[in-house]
Each structure stands twice: as structure tokens, then as C-alpha cells.
Amino acid sequence: MCRTGAQDASGISCIMVEKDAPGLSFGKKEEKLGWNSQPTRQVIMEDCRVPATNLIGKEGDGFKIAMKGLDGGRINIGACSLGAAHACLDTTIDYVKDREQFGKSIA
């Protein structure tokens, strides 16, 4: 995403930047508490020039394209979170069945 016009959402466009573009680099892999299957790095663009032919969609469509991408991402996050919650519940049920306190089962 890049600014190609006004300071509001209508001034954002979507471009494709080739991975070997001069001025494009990536930061170190971030240390995260979770979601480690999806690595996170900073994208650094310093004096990075991209040809106008790399425009995706029309000029000013970038915000709409980004929001469509986030819609799909929300479904993914919801599904992963639901799966994680289910695993936690299963683990808790197994633990409670085996746990004893003061010589008695807590289940």
C-alpha cells in the first residue's frame, strides 16, 4: 500500500513490489508469544521505486483491497482461536479427571 493521492482512504493505492527491488529490505524476525507459524518482520522501503505498471487495481483502490484482505484474515483468526479454545477445554477436562486434592478427585 502506498499514498498516491489525498490524505484520506481514497489516496491509498496497492502496488506489487518485487522482492529484489532496490531499497526494499526486511527487519529481523520478531519474537512473539504466539502465532509462531506466521513469521512477522518489518518491511523497510527506503528510496524504493516501483514502476507504475506494478499498480494493482486502480489508483485509489488500495484501502478497499486491504479491507478485503482483512476480511479473509478475520475468518482465519476466528477459526484458529476456536481451535485453540477447543484444545484448551480438552486439556482442562483431562486434567480435572486426574487431579486430586486432599485425597479426593476434584471432578
GROMACS elastic network, one bead per residue, 0.5 to 0.9 nm:
[ bonds ]
;  ai    aj funct       b0    kb
    1    12     6  0.64642   500
    1    13     6  0.55796   500
    1    15     6  0.60907   500
    1    16     6  0.85883   500
    1    62     6  0.60681   500
    1    63     6  0.79227   500
    1    66     6  0.80595   500
    2    11     6  0.83597   500
    2    12     6  0.55809   500
    2    13     6  0.54393   500
    2    14     6  0.63829   500
    2    15     6  0.72601   500
    2    62     6  0.77454   500
    3     6     6  0.77267   500
    3     7     6  0.77652   500
    3    11     6  0.56789   500
    3    13     6  0.62369   500
    3    14     6  0.88568   500
    3    60     6  0.84841   500
    3    62     6  0.88745   500
    4     7     6  0.89952   500
    4    10     6  0.89363   500
    4    11     6  0.54069   500
    4    12     6  0.58419   500
    4    13     6  0.61728   500
    4    59     6  0.72830   500
    4    60     6  0.71834   500
    5     8     6  0.83029   500
    5    10     6  0.72009   500
    5    12     6  0.67153   500
    5    13     6  0.83954   500
    5    59     6  0.84856   500
    5    60     6  0.73024   500
    6     9     6  0.76153   500
    6    10     6  0.63826   500
    6    12     6  0.78336   500
    6    60     6  0.89010   500
    7    10     6  0.77051   500
    7    11     6  0.59097   500
    7    12     6  0.82172   500
    8    11     6  0.57284   500
    8    12     6  0.76306   500
    9    12     6  0.56769   500
    9    13     6  0.89998   500
    9    60     6  0.75893   500
    9    61     6  0.85872   500
    9    62     6  0.80319   500
    9    63     6  0.58251   500
    9    64     6  0.84612   500
   10    13     6  0.81153   500
   10    59     6  0.86049   500
   10    61     6  0.70250   500
   10    62     6  0.79833   500
   10    63     6  0.72204   500
   10    64     6  0.89653   500
   11    59     6  0.78451   500
   11    60     6  0.50856   500
   11    61     6  0.81934   500
   11    62     6  0.80805   500
   11    63     6  0.83830   500
   12    59     6  0.74611   500
   12    61     6  0.66106   500
   12    63     6  0.58177   500
   12    64     6  0.89789   500
   13    55     6  0.74491   500
   13    56     6  0.77271   500
   13    57     6  0.81753   500
   13    58     6  0.73627   500
   13    59     6  0.52199   500
   13    61     6  0.54140   500
   13    63     6  0.69569   500
   13    65     6  0.86783   500
   14    54     6  0.86207   500
   14    55     6  0.60403   500
   14    56     6  0.53581   500
   14    57     6  0.71837   500
   14    58     6  0.81732   500
   14    59     6  0.75619   500
   14    60     6  0.78511   500
   14    61     6  0.68121   500
   14    63     6  0.78628   500
   14    65     6  0.73615   500
   14    66     6  0.82087   500
   15    50     6  0.79504   500
   15    52     6  0.82741   500
   15    53     6  0.87415   500
   15    54     6  0.54482   500
   15    56     6  0.53341   500
   15    57     6  0.85797   500
   15    62     6  0.81516   500
   16    50     6  0.79596   500
   16    54     6  0.52374   500
   16    55     6  0.65143   500
   16    56     6  0.68696   500
   17    20     6  0.83441   500
   17    21     6  0.67090   500
   17    24     6  0.82701   500
   17    48     6  0.88727   500
   17    49     6  0.87599   500
   17    50     6  0.65049   500
   17    51     6  0.89387   500
   17    54     6  0.72608   500
   18    21     6  0.52759   500
   18    24     6  0.85692   500
   18    50     6  0.83788   500
   18    54     6  0.89939   500
   19    22     6  0.88547   500
   19    24     6  0.71833   500
   19    25     6  0.83554   500
   20    23     6  0.86323   500
   20    24     6  0.70728   500
   20    25     6  0.86013   500
   21    24     6  0.56507   500
   21    25     6  0.86786   500
   21    48     6  0.69699   500
   21    49     6  0.77075   500
   21    50     6  0.77687   500
   22    25     6  0.84892   500
   22    45     6  0.87891   500
   22    46     6  0.85644   500
   22    47     6  0.79653   500
   22    48     6  0.58712   500
   22    49     6  0.74107   500
   23    44     6  0.78546   500
   23    45     6  0.55882   500
   23    47     6  0.55069   500
   23    49     6  0.76069   500
   24    43     6  0.74771   500
   24    44     6  0.58081   500
   24    46     6  0.65306   500
   24    47     6  0.82915   500
   24    48     6  0.60450   500
   25    42     6  0.84610   500
   25    43     6  0.63002   500
   25    44     6  0.51281   500
   25    45     6  0.65258   500
   25    46     6  0.82185   500
   26    29     6  0.87109   500
   26    41     6  0.63318   500
   26    42     6  0.55481   500
   26    44     6  0.56215   500
   26    45     6  0.85755   500
   27    30     6  0.83500   500
   27    41     6  0.53575   500
   27    43     6  0.64751   500
   27    44     6  0.71007   500
   28    40     6  0.84714   500
   28    41     6  0.58555   500
   28    42     6  0.71596   500
   29    39     6  0.66126   500
   29    40     6  0.58382   500
   29    41     6  0.50037   500
   29    42     6  0.80024   500
   30    39     6  0.72901   500
   30    40     6  0.55652   500
   30    41     6  0.58905   500
   30    42     6  0.83269   500
   31    34     6  0.89993   500
   31    36     6  0.84624   500
   31    39     6  0.89136   500
   31    40     6  0.83257   500
   32    35     6  0.72871   500
   32    36     6  0.67100   500
   32    39     6  0.88514   500
   32    40     6  0.84544   500
   33    36     6  0.76032   500
   34    37     6  0.84254   500
   35    38     6  0.58865   500
   35    39     6  0.79634   500
   36    39     6  0.60669   500
   36    40     6  0.84860   500
   45    48     6  0.54044   500
   45    49     6  0.88393   500
   46    49     6  0.88407   500
   50    53     6  0.82885   500
   50    54     6  0.68352   500
   50    55     6  0.88254   500
   51    54     6  0.56824   500
   51    55     6  0.79089   500
   52    55     6  0.56739   500
   53    56     6  0.83712   500
   55    58     6  0.70945   500
   55    59     6  0.73160   500
   56    59     6  0.80568   500
   56    61     6  0.83055   500
   56    62     6  0.80715   500
   57    60     6  0.85516   500
   57    61     6  0.63757   500
   57    62     6  0.78704   500
   57    65     6  0.84131   500
   58    61     6  0.55392   500
   58    62     6  0.80753   500
   59    62     6  0.73702   500
   60    63     6  0.73488   500
   60    64     6  0.85305   500
   61    64     6  0.54647   500
   61    65     6  0.62723   500
   61    66     6  0.87569   500
   62    65     6  0.50735   500
   62    66     6  0.60997   500
   62    67     6  0.86396   500
   63    66     6  0.50661   500
   63    67     6  0.62123   500
   63    68     6  0.87183   500
   64    67     6  0.51876   500
   64    68     6  0.63374   500
   64    69     6  0.87567   500
   65    68     6  0.52193   500
   65    69     6  0.63801   500
   65    70     6  0.88163   500
   66    69     6  0.50866   500
   66    70     6  0.63044   500
   66    71     6  0.87872   500
   67    70     6  0.50076   500
   67    71     6  0.62829   500
   67    72     6  0.89792   500
   68    71     6  0.51290   500
   68    72     6  0.68019   500
   68    73     6  0.88491   500
   69    72     6  0.54663   500
   69    73     6  0.63735   500
   69    74     6  0.88548   500
   70    74     6  0.60764   500
   70    75     6  0.87620   500
   71    74     6  0.52796   500
   71    75     6  0.67798   500
   72    75     6  0.53482   500
   72    76     6  0.65518   500
   72    77     6  0.89006   500
   73    76     6  0.50152   500
   73    77     6  0.61577   500
   73    78     6  0.85058   500
   74    77     6  0.51048   500
   74    78     6  0.60195   500
   74    79     6  0.85309   500
   75    78     6  0.51231   500
   75    79     6  0.61588   500
   75    80     6  0.86383   500
   76    79     6  0.51753   500
   76    80     6  0.61554   500
   76    81     6  0.85015   500
   77    80     6  0.51404   500
   77    81     6  0.59652   500
   77    82     6  0.84715   500
   78    81     6  0.51316   500
   78    82     6  0.60788   500
   78    83     6  0.85942   500
   79    82     6  0.51666   500
   79    83     6  0.62228   500
   79    84     6  0.86591   500
   80    83     6  0.51137   500
   80    84     6  0.61645   500
   80    85     6  0.86353   500
   81    84     6  0.50351   500
   81    85     6  0.61122   500
   81    86     6  0.85586   500
   82    85     6  0.51024   500
   82    86     6  0.61812   500
   82    87     6  0.86882   500
   83    86     6  0.50901   500
   83    87     6  0.62696   500
   83    88     6  0.86887   500
   84    87     6  0.51068   500
   84    88     6  0.62327   500
   84    89     6  0.86916   500
   85    88     6  0.50397   500
   85    89     6  0.62146   500
   85    90     6  0.86757   500
   86    89     6  0.51125   500
   86    90     6  0.62275   500
   86    91     6  0.86435   500
   87    90     6  0.51006   500
   87    91     6  0.61500   500
   87    92     6  0.85569   500
   88    91     6  0.51161   500
   88    92     6  0.60712   500
   88    93     6  0.86058   500
   89    92     6  0.50581   500
   89    93     6  0.61431   500
   89    94     6  0.86510   500
   90    93     6  0.52254   500
   90    94     6  0.63088   500
   90    95     6  0.86583   500
   91    94     6  0.52116   500
   91    95     6  0.61534   500
   91    96     6  0.86626   500
   92    95     6  0.50131   500
   92    96     6  0.60641   500
   92    97     6  0.85740   500
   93    96     6  0.52019   500
   93    97     6  0.62464   500
   93    98     6  0.88826   500
   93   107     6  0.87792   500
   94    97     6  0.52782   500
   94    98     6  0.66133   500
   94    99     6  0.87648   500
   95    98     6  0.53466   500
   95    99     6  0.59376   500
   96    99     6  0.51101   500
   96   100     6  0.81383   500
   96   105     6  0.79861   500
   96   106     6  0.63656   500
   96   107     6  0.56225   500
   97   100     6  0.84326   500
   97   105     6  0.72145   500
   97   106     6  0.72969   500
   97   107     6  0.54409   500
   98   105     6  0.70885   500
   98   106     6  0.82033   500
   98   107     6  0.80183   500
   99   104     6  0.83500   500
   99   105     6  0.58954   500
   99   106     6  0.61025   500
   99   107     6  0.76248   500
  100   103     6  0.59158   500
  100   104     6  0.50843   500
  100   106     6  0.56180   500
  100   107     6  0.83514   500
  101   104     6  0.53756   500
  101   105     6  0.63639   500
  101   106     6  0.64770   500
  102   105     6  0.84085   500
  104   107     6  0.88365   500
